[in-house]
Amino acid sequence: MRHGCTSFQNLTRRDFFRIGGVGLFGLSTPSLLEARAANPRARQMIILWLGGGPPHIDMFDMKPDAPAEVRGPWKPIGTKLQGLQVSELMPNLARSADKYTVLRSVNAKGYPDEGQHGAGAAWSWLTANRRDRRSNSPKFPAYGSVLAKVRPGPADLPGFVTFGDIGRESYLGPAYEPIEFKLDDPADRLTTMLAPAPMDITALDRRTELLKSAEQHLRRLDKEEPLIAGLDRFQQQAVDLLRSPKLREAIDLKREPTKSAERYGKGAQCRRVLAARRLIEAGVPCVHVQFHGFIGWDFHGGQGTFAKAVQLISEFDTACAALLEDLEQRGLLDSTIVYAGGEMGRSPKPESTVGSRNHWNDAQSILVAGGGFRRGCVVGATDKNGAYVTDKHYTVASLGRTFYELLGIDADQELYTPDKRPVKIVGEDAPLIQEALA
Amino acid sequence: MIRTCLSWTGSLFALLLGAGEIVAGESNLPAPSLPSEPLFSRHIVPLFGRLGCNAGACHGAVQGKNGFRLSLFGADPASDHERLRREFGGRRLNFTDPAQSLLLLKATGQVPHEGGKRLLVGGAEYQSILGWIARGAPLDPLDKSKLTGLLLTPEQQTLRPGASYRLQVLATFADGSQEDVTALSTFESRDGAVATVSLEAHVQGMGPGSAALLARFRGQPVVSRVFVPAEAKAAFPEVKEHNFIDRHVLDRLRQLHWHPAELCDDVTFLRRVSLDVTGALPPPDEIRAYSADRRADKRNRKIDELLSRPDHAALWATKFCDILKPHYREDDRFFSEGAQVRRFYEWFRTRLQENVPYDQIVERILTATSAEGRTKDEVLKELEAMALEDAAFSTDLKAYASRRTLDLYWLRPNAGGVPGTIQIAHAFLGLRLQCAECHRHPTDVWQQDDLLSFANFFMRVGRGGEKPSPAEQKQQAEETKKLTEQVKKLRDQAKAKDVAKDESDRLLAEAADLEKKAGMAARFNYLRSTFTGVAPAARASFASVSSSLGKADSKTFRLLGAATAVTPAPDQDPRELVVAWMRKTDNPYFAKAIVNRVWAHYMGRGIVDPPDDLSPLNPPTHPELLDELCRGFIASKYDLKWLHRTILVSRTYQQSSQANASSRADAAHYSRFALRRLPAEVLVDAINHATGGSETYPAVAYVPPGTRAIEVPGDAIVRSRVPASTGIQAAATSGYALELFGRPRRDSSNLCDCDREGAPSLVQGLYLAAFPDLLRKVGNPQGRAAQIVKDHADDARRIEEVFLWTLARLPTASEQRFFREHLQKSPSGQQGVEDVLWLLLNTREFLLNH
């Protein structure tokens, strides 16, 4: 069942160390790192955040032989990948199982807020670090912020976009915070700035034109000052963004052919995934989709739990499958990491009503695809009830290091907090999830 | 060069060493060497430090590395010795064949070592360790080898690029012996572009500037400074010093051959000083009057006038909120309340308006009590007045502002104990002790015990107020019930069909009054149970911490940097001892912290920078200047206005921001005025000033409509993301801008002055160019543009007015021509003027203080 990835030829972190190991820890041969950075396998990244704790046993880690209460109300179905079964609620992802890898053995045991919905738990998965709001831990940046810092994208596009609030602050400062679009809010500040009414566009065009021609006439402050240079850069970028149709068109979902849009599903969350694809197509380096808010994937007992689970899992199925298909069709899947998961799994036994499950931090499933991940692969395993990891256990630090490896970013590189504290991109040493790499 | 040196502290020492400018070649110090019979704690442990073995990333890590642990930077030689001898079956040291000791085999890479090859077989360092093992690896008597002094020479040195010299580290030990420990130390240059320093203590001049050089012996740091002058291309200009600040700054610039900028022009000065002192742009009338003023001392007069304006107190009350962080966390209900945060702010504003000496302000914060020695009745009366203000959503919270002490400081969660002590050290001493909470500070001099023993002074602050007795509670509940019923009855009566309009209004007004009374009673009880608690507790408790690294505690009272403990009298509030210590004229941090912060506010960077890091490892660029400012400030009896004025009148503050060819490379020596982006609140106010806009606030903000952003304290009410539980609605429009332009959270979980963000960002650019609300302000038919069009028919005059309201200056001829052309092309005067206004808001000149 587990597909060991024998073809993996890349050097491991330890190898790097041995080759470059003349100096202090973390120093590797620069040329190797440069080569990796110059030609990374992944250039872009989409995160589908299933906050709240998606039920692995009802999605990617079916346990048909477990007692009835454990295996839950949904039946497994076969997939395009021999040996992998998924829930009957996910027929589309079953058909595209040759495109992604399921990680069944990564968890955040011992990380902040483990087994709870606290911000710390989400940060473990979104930063690969222990970011604890109760202590003085650095405010580790999300993957997108690191990308924006270390490898900025095109000038007329933002480096990191989110749909839904993920708490933007990080020690990298506001310059690397994501910009957040609220697709469903007609008064969304960013959207209204970027996609003004046609009349405003005329005024804006007139004014930015005027600004350009005024440059040579205005009294200028010292251009060589770094602060001025920074302001110039950002103003230029802002004007570029405002004048360039790229971003405006990417977030304008009305431009997507109806047929194509419908494949993503009808819900507001599915539209976010569609918008994410359009942004990736436009060239935005990292897009984060909050798929049903901060704790939407929480299935405690009670009326409506069953229906909610059906709705969320089905929506995820259509949206994620359409995303993978579209990326593939556009030739973007090989260079774009798709990462879908939540902060924990859910308990083998129902909490009360059918379809309900409690928080569970010992096992969960993560979907990764594209950008150098194997196509059609399952890594790790859990016991007969889906309760504990039995094989190939990895931590979120491993997951993060694997992402950065594919993105060509040295996870041991030190970035600086505003008070000049050096912090490694991923603080903990951990092995790569090599089984998942193509 | 010698003449310049004479004005520095330590210059005598430099002279004795013959340390003039080194043009080429190097000093004749002998090459560093190791002793023939090294002692473990004096020589071997420092060697581990020099080789990097006991660094935090290697065996100095908490869990060690690969089963071998050393104390971080060799802080604990005894346990290091124990681990070397006993652990790992004693194989680390081989007494029969010392060269086969695992310690040496690993370090030399003869067996695989993750840390790589650190030691050369046969080298001097290798021989030292080998010899020590051969002698049986003895542990020397530790008390004799305790470090009592460390000296890095030369303390200052001027050096040409390409030239070099050697540093020497001298250690004094408890037994009185002194030793050259250069070969056992590590070295670091804080600015490699100015000078580099090698492991052999070789300093090499690179490019113009000054750099701190850091040496460490056994984890203890010591600092010296190197100056590398630029090439002297022209004679240093004649410039007139305004006061002692300029003497220090110019001396340094002269030494580095960097020429100072010209004085800025009068109009630039007016804009600059208005923004810096009051957070506001000067209106056109003031600019015109100032330009027309021909008096020679008009700058000094303006400074005095601005310092006496209420806006100056408002701006600095905001600054002190940045530092003291009245907000706690968004999920903390008490301090999310607009009223409490506003009271905190208003208390400060009132004290600053009264110009209470800084040491007294700090005393009134640090030794605050709820009762302030008054009778219970007096205290309750104060609470009653506060309850009334709260219930009425008063926009004028007077009752608290007249208190002598700020007990609100202590009512914040985490104000006491170890976290509170870390904040006190940060706020009043400019020190960063966070890392010392769990372990020895890895990049500073503080030990965990320093922090815990200091925290003990703040462990006896009682909180928690007076809970009403059950009987009182019952009585209150009944009263509330009665009032509520009455209100309902009145409202029902008013709604009845046969009631006349004015009778109905009267009934409703009465109901509203009663409701307010009920609300006030509830507030009063709440305030009483919270606001009466701050007092020295009778019971002693001591500071302790427990973390993943283990538990630690202290039972002694020891002031920061003091060698010995003190014992507070049984009836004494230990906090008073801290205040007394702060007030000592030789306190190394107290005056320096505020002087350096005020300096940084006006000059764009601290003499010690970052300004809230007065660590001995972060030396000042101009130590003599900082000393003289501190002495003057103390001599003025901690008069903040003296401090502001002294800095503002200096030529250094009044220079142009335009660099000249000679000083382009300078970033830290004040060869020109440092540009900076307007702080978030000042910017929001400036936009409103320019466009004629204003802000409205929700009632829970407890501020009147039209209040300037600089007067809105705290954080919660202007953030766009506020949890529903606080009952606070996000404020109208300014919230987004304030967040975007880096207004600090003022939350004690983030103890850094850098919480206020001044960096530009993409979304800021978007905001200024296209934020709908800002565009509405620009195009407001009752706004500035419309007013200018109405008041002035002449295009040239219209352009002048827009320039004065935005950039606070008149347009140049070229600007005037360009914009007149645009106005002539515009379909309407209104549209044309709006375009000019929009454009000027989007210039660097508007966004910056320059």
Interface residues (C-beta under 8 A of the other chain):
Chain A: F17 G21 V22 G23 L24 F25 G26 R133 N136 P158 D165 G173 P174 A175 E177 I179 R189 L190 T192 M193 L194 P196 D200 L204 R206 R207 T208 L210 L211 S213 A214 H217 L218 R219 R220 L221 D222 E224 E225 L227 I228 G230 L231 D232 R233 F234 Q235 Q237 A238 V239 L241 L242 P418 D419 K420
Chain B: G52 A55 A57 C58 E114 G115 G116 K117 R432 Q434 E437 P610 D613 S657 Q658 A659 R664 L675 R676 R677 R721 Y736 L740 G742 S749 C752 C754 E757 A759 P760 S761 L762 V763 Q764 G765 L766 Y767 L768 A769 A770 F771 P772 L775 T812 S814 E815 R817 F818 H822 D835 W838 L839 N842 T843 R844 E845 L847 L848 H850
